[in-house]
Amino acid sequence: MQRNTLAALLERNATELDAMHDELTALLDDPSQSYEAFSDAMANKRREKADSLSPAVALAAKGAIAPT
């Protein structure tokens, strides 16, 4: 009985491993999942936030100074 249980567990693990491998392969093939794309998006968000908090941008929006 123990041998059958272990054999079934090994078979299930092999099936799950194959499924996980397929999922990871699909993610790696998706260009939107690249770290470079993520890093660029985060840098753009930080830049937009910094620009929105910048006093020069706020004054330019009010027309007080010319934008740089």
C-alpha positions in Angstrom: 0.0 0.0 0.0 2.8 2.4 0.9 4.6 1.7 -2.4 1.4 2.4 -4.4 0.9 5.6 -2.5 4.4 6.8 -3.2 4.2 5.8 -6.9 1.0 7.8 -7.3 2.6 10.7 -5.5 5.6 10.6 -7.9 3.3 10.4 -10.9 1.3 13.4 -9.7 4.5 15.4 -9.0 5.8 14.6 -12.5 2.5 15.8 -14.0 2.6 19.0 -12.0 6.2 19.6 -12.9 5.5 19.3 -16.6 2.6 21.7 -16.2 4.7 24.2 -14.3 7.5 23.9 -17.0 4.9 24.7 -19.7 3.6 27.7 -17.8 7.1 29.1 -17.2 8.0 28.6 -20.8 4.9 30.5 -21.9 5.8 33.3 -19.5 9.4 33.5 -20.9 8.1 33.7 -24.4 5.8 36.7 -23.5 7.7 40.0 -24.1 5.6 41.8 -21.6 7.0 39.5 -18.8 10.5 40.7 -19.3 12.3 42.4 -16.4 13.5 45.2 -18.7 9.9 46.1 -19.6 9.0 46.0 -15.9 12.0 48.2 -15.0 11.2 50.7 -17.7 7.6 51.0 -16.6 8.6 51.6 -13.0 11.2 54.2 -14.0 8.5 56.0 -16.1 6.1 56.0 -13.1 8.8 57.4 -10.8 9.6 60.0 -13.4 6.0 61.0 -13.8 5.5 61.3 -10.1 8.6 63.3 -9.6 7.5 65.6 -12.5 4.1 66.1 -10.9 5.7 67.0 -7.6 8.2 69.4 -9.1 7.6 73.1 -8.3 8.7 74.1 -11.8 6.1 71.9 -13.4 3.4 73.2 -11.0 4.2 76.8 -11.8 4.4 76.0 -15.6 0.9 74.4 -15.4 -0.4 77.6 -13.8 1.3 79.7 -16.5 3.6 81.4 -14.1 6.8 80.3 -15.9 7.7 78.8 -19.2 8.1 75.0 -19.1 11.6 73.6 -19.5 
